[in-house]
Amino acid sequence: MTQHDPITLEIIQNSLQAATDEMFAAMRKTAMSSIIYEVLDMGTGIMDAAGEIATSGADIPSFIGVLDKSVKVILAKFSADQIEDGDIFVTNDPQYGGVTHLNDIVVIAPVFSSGQLIAWTANIAHNSDVGGKAPGSLSADATEIFHEGLGLPAIKLIAKGQPLQSAFDILTVNSRMPDVLRGDVWAAIASVRVGAKRIEDMARKYGVATFSAAMESYMDFGERVTRAELAKLPKGTFELSEEQDDGQFYNAKITITDDEFVVDLSNNPDQATAPINTSRDGVMLSAQMIFKAITNPHAPANGARFAGSH
């Protein structure tokens, strides 16, 4: 087994964090929507080649947990030879890694070094209007997702560095604010490209093997601190039932053992014909946020080779 200098690994890990912060700054400074550049309704992150979160910016917590799921959808949908240097992917559909709602567009770039896929950079931001029945693509009386806007099922927006104009046209013609939407999407593209450039520089400077080892080491650290905090939690099964505005009850049951944190949401109402549902990935994200909050919220938010949550 190759031994890597721990100081070098630490330098790479901090450089990855700096790269996500730079991605965040690039998006904030170039976006056209005030909800992005003022409210900061966005998130940035870097994933390893398998789509696990390596590091993230100082973003909305729910957005951090979206990015790895979006990348994994792309890895499942596209074969290795269909993912090329210079590609940019986009998704917002909850069945294709979008997770939240259609306004939140995820922009994703694969990162290569010497022809090898070594990482992914990703950005998510709330776009002001993506079509649908109401301005702003938000409607309290929507009864199906088609009322809420245009769905993007993890597609290529840029291929080998060349924009796919037909994809951009479909995106903008469905918006009431096409120029703003186009500007925000290009800001997101700039953001992931900045991150990709920084990663390419790191891989060139330290070598792909050392770079990849640094990401894996960071995740191992995330697992160690998480397991240590999990061991401190009270053990047993804890249940909550809470009435909603429509009279239905939402039910949650959490079982905590020495090495597992099991969230059981099986005893809940069926899908509603209203904009209050979530996807499986959305449920997973919510459970991960709770788990992170009550274990160690200050430790790195990364993939942590931790298989003890369901």
C-alpha positions in Angstrom: 0.0 0.0 0.0 1.4 3.4 -1.0 2.1 5.7 1.9 1.3 9.4 1.3 2.7 12.3 3.2 0.0 13.4 5.6 1.0 17.1 5.2 0.6 16.9 1.4 -2.8 15.3 1.9 -3.8 18.1 4.3 -2.7 20.7 1.8 -4.8 19.1 -1.0 -7.8 18.8 1.3 -7.6 22.5 2.2 -7.1 23.3 -1.5 -10.3 21.4 -2.3 -12.2 23.5 0.3 -10.7 26.7 -1.2 -11.8 25.5 -4.7 -15.5 25.1 -3.6 -15.4 28.5 -1.9 -14.0 30.0 -5.2 -16.8 28.3 -7.1 -19.3 29.8 -4.7 -17.8 33.3 -5.2 -17.8 32.9 -9.0 -21.5 32.1 -9.0 -22.4 34.9 -6.6 -20.5 37.5 -8.6 -21.8 36.6 -12.0 -25.4 35.5 -11.5 -28.2 37.7 -12.7 -30.9 36.8 -10.2 -31.0 38.6 -6.8 -32.1 35.3 -5.1 -28.7 34.0 -6.1 -26.3 36.9 -5.7 -28.1 38.5 -2.6 -30.0 35.7 -0.9 -27.3 33.1 -1.8 -29.9 30.4 -2.6 -27.2 28.2 -4.1 -24.5 25.6 -3.3 -21.2 24.3 -4.6 -19.4 21.0 -4.2 -16.7 18.7 -5.4 -17.3 14.9 -5.7 -14.8 12.1 -6.3 -14.9 10.0 -9.4 -17.6 7.8 -8.0 -19.9 10.7 -7.1 -19.2 10.9 -3.3 -19.0 14.3 -1.8 -15.4 15.2 -1.2 -16.0 18.8 0.0 -18.5 21.6 -0.2 -18.8 25.3 0.1 -20.5 27.2 2.9 -23.9 26.6 1.4 -27.5 25.8 2.3 -27.2 22.3 3.9 -30.0 20.8 1.8 -28.1 21.8 -1.3 -24.9 20.1 -0.3 -26.7 16.7 -0.1 -28.2 17.1 -3.6 -25.0 17.3 -5.5 -23.7 13.7 -5.0 -27.1 12.3 -5.9 -27.2 14.3 -9.1 -23.7 13.1 -10.1 -24.6 9.4 -9.4 -27.7 9.7 -11.7 -25.4 10.9 -14.5 -23.0 8.0 -13.8 -25.9 5.6 -14.0 -27.4 7.2 -17.1 -24.3 7.7 -19.2 -21.7 5.1 -20.1 -18.0 5.9 -19.5 -17.4 6.7 -23.1 -20.3 9.2 -23.1 -18.8 11.3 -20.4 -16.0 13.4 -21.9 -13.6 16.2 -21.0 -15.4 19.5 -21.5 -18.9 18.2 -21.0 -21.4 20.0 -18.8 -24.6 18.2 -17.6 -27.7 19.8 -16.2 -30.6 18.4 -14.2 -33.5 19.6 -12.0 -36.1 16.7 -12.2 -36.5 15.0 -8.8 -36.4 11.6 -10.5 -33.1 12.4 -12.1 -31.1 13.7 -9.2 -32.8 17.1 -9.0 -34.1 16.2 -5.5 -35.6 19.6 -4.5 -37.9 21.5 -6.9 -37.6 22.4 -10.6 -36.3 26.0 -9.9 -33.2 24.4 -8.4 -31.0 23.6 -11.5 -27.9 21.5 -10.9 -25.0 22.1 -13.2 -22.3 19.4 -13.2 -18.9 19.0 -14.8 -16.7 15.9 -15.0 -13.0 16.6 -14.3 -10.3 14.7 -16.1 -6.5 14.3 -15.8 -4.5 12.6 -18.5 -7.7 11.2 -19.9 -8.9 9.7 -16.5 -12.0 10.8 -14.7 -10.8 11.9 -11.3 -13.6 14.1 -9.9 -16.8 16.1 -10.5 -17.6 19.8 -9.8 -21.3 20.8 -9.2 -23.4 23.8 -8.6 -27.0 24.2 -7.6 -29.0 27.4 -7.5 -32.6 28.6 -7.5 -33.5 30.0 -10.9 -36.2 32.6 -11.0 -38.5 31.1 -13.6 -38.4 27.7 -15.4 -41.9 27.8 -16.8 -45.0 26.2 -15.4 -48.5 27.6 -14.6 -47.4 30.5 -12.5 -44.7 33.2 -12.7 -41.7 32.2 -10.7 -42.6 28.5 -11.2 -44.1 28.3 -7.7 -47.8 27.6 -7.3 -49.6 26.5 -4.1 -52.4 24.9 -6.2 -50.2 22.8 -8.5 -51.6 19.2 -8.8 -48.8 17.7 -10.9 -45.1 18.5 -11.6 -45.9 19.7 -15.1 -47.6 22.7 -13.5 -44.3 23.7 -11.9 -42.1 24.1 -14.9 -39.7 22.4 -17.4 -38.0 19.2 -16.3 -34.4 18.6 -17.2 -33.7 14.8 -16.9 -29.9 14.9 -16.4 -28.9 15.9 -20.0 -25.8 17.4 -21.6 -25.9 21.1 -22.0 -22.3 21.4 -23.3 -20.5 18.6 -25.2 -16.7 18.6 -25.2 -16.7 22.3 -24.6 -19.3 23.2 -27.3 -22.7 24.5 -26.2 -25.6 22.5 -27.4 -27.7 25.4 -28.7 -30.9 23.2 -29.0 -30.7 22.4 -25.3 -30.2 26.1 -24.4 -33.2 27.0 -26.7 -35.5 24.5 -25.0 -34.5 25.8 -21.6 -34.9 29.5 -22.3 -38.1 29.4 -24.5 -39.9 27.8 -21.5 -39.0 30.7 -19.2 -40.8 34.0 -18.7 -37.3 35.4 -18.0 -35.2 33.8 -20.7 -32.3 36.3 -20.5 -32.0 36.0 -16.7 -32.2 32.2 -16.8 -29.6 32.1 -19.5 -27.3 34.4 -17.5 -27.7 32.4 -14.3 -27.0 29.1 -16.1 -23.9 30.5 -17.6 -22.8 31.7 -14.1 -23.3 28.2 -12.9 -21.2 26.9 -15.8 -18.4 29.4 -15.0 -18.6 28.2 -11.4 -18.1 24.5 -12.1 -15.3 25.3 -14.7 -13.4 27.3 -12.1 -13.6 24.3 -9.7 -12.5 21.9 -12.5 -9.5 24.1 -13.4 -8.3 24.1 -9.7 -8.7 20.3 -9.5 -6.8 19.8 -12.8 -4.0 22.0 -11.4 -3.8 19.9 -8.2 -3.7 16.6 -10.0 -1.0 17.9 -12.3 1.1 19.2 -9.3 0.7 16.3 -6.9 -0.2 13.4 -9.2 -3.6 11.7 -9.6 -2.8 9.0 -7.1 -1.9 11.4 -4.3 -4.9 13.7 -5.2 -7.3 10.7 -5.1 -5.7 9.5 -1.8 -6.3 13.0 -0.3 -10.0 12.8 -1.1 -10.3 9.3 0.3 -8.4 10.2 3.4 -10.7 13.2 4.0 -13.8 10.9 3.7 -12.1 8.4 6.1 -11.7 11.2 8.6 -15.4 12.1 8.1 -16.3 8.6 9.0 -14.2 8.4 12.1 -15.5 11.6 13.7 -19.1 10.6 12.7 -18.8 7.1 14.2 -17.3 8.6 17.4 -20.3 11.0 17.8 -22.8 8.3 16.9 -21.5 6.2 19.8 -22.4 9.1 22.2 -26.1 9.2 21.2 -28.7 7.6 23.4 -29.7 4.2 22.1 -33.2 3.0 21.4 -36.2 3.7 19.2 -37.7 7.2 19.1 -41.0 8.0 17.5 -42.8 11.2 16.5 -46.3 11.8 15.0 -47.2 15.3 14.0 -50.5 16.6 12.6 -50.4 18.6 9.4 -52.6 21.5 8.2 -54.8 19.1 6.2 -55.4 16.8 9.2 -53.1 14.0 8.1 -50.3 12.8 10.4 -46.7 12.5 9.4 -44.9 9.7 11.3 -41.2 9.1 11.9 -39.4 6.4 13.8 -35.6 6.5 14.4 -33.7 3.6 15.8 -30.1 4.3 17.1 -27.6 1.5 17.9 -23.9 1.6 18.4 -23.3 1.6 14.6 -26.6 2.4 12.9 -29.0 5.3 12.6 -32.1 4.0 11.0 -34.9 6.4 9.9 -38.2 4.6 9.2 -40.8 6.7 7.4 -42.8 3.8 6.0 -46.0 4.6 8.1 -47.0 7.8 6.2 -49.8 9.0 3.9 -49.7 8.3 0.2 -48.6 10.8 -2.4 -50.8 13.9 -2.5 -52.1 15.8 -5.5 -50.4 19.0 -4.2 -46.9 20.5 -4.3 -46.0 18.9 -0.9 -44.4 15.6 -2.0 -40.8 14.6 -2.0 -38.7 12.0 -3.8 -36.7 9.2 -2.3 -33.5 11.2 -2.7 -35.2 14.1 -0.9 -36.1 11.8 2.0 -32.5 10.5 2.1 -31.2 14.1 2.1 -33.5 15.1 5.0 -32.4 12.1 7.1 -28.7 12.9 6.4 -29.2 16.5 7.5 -30.8 15.3 10.8 -28.0 12.8 11.3 -25.3 15.4 10.6 -26.9 18.0 12.9 -27.1 15.7 15.9 -23.7 14.0 15.5 -21.0 16.5 14.5 -22.2 19.5 12.5 -18.7 21.1 12.5 -17.0 18.1 10.9 -16.5 18.0 7.2 -19.7 17.4 5.1 -18.4 14.7 2.8 -19.2 11.2 1.6 -17.6 9.6 4.7 -17.3 5.9 3.9 -20.1 5.3 6.4 -22.8 2.7 5.5 -24.7 2.7 8.8 -27.7 4.8 7.8 -30.7 3.6 5.8 
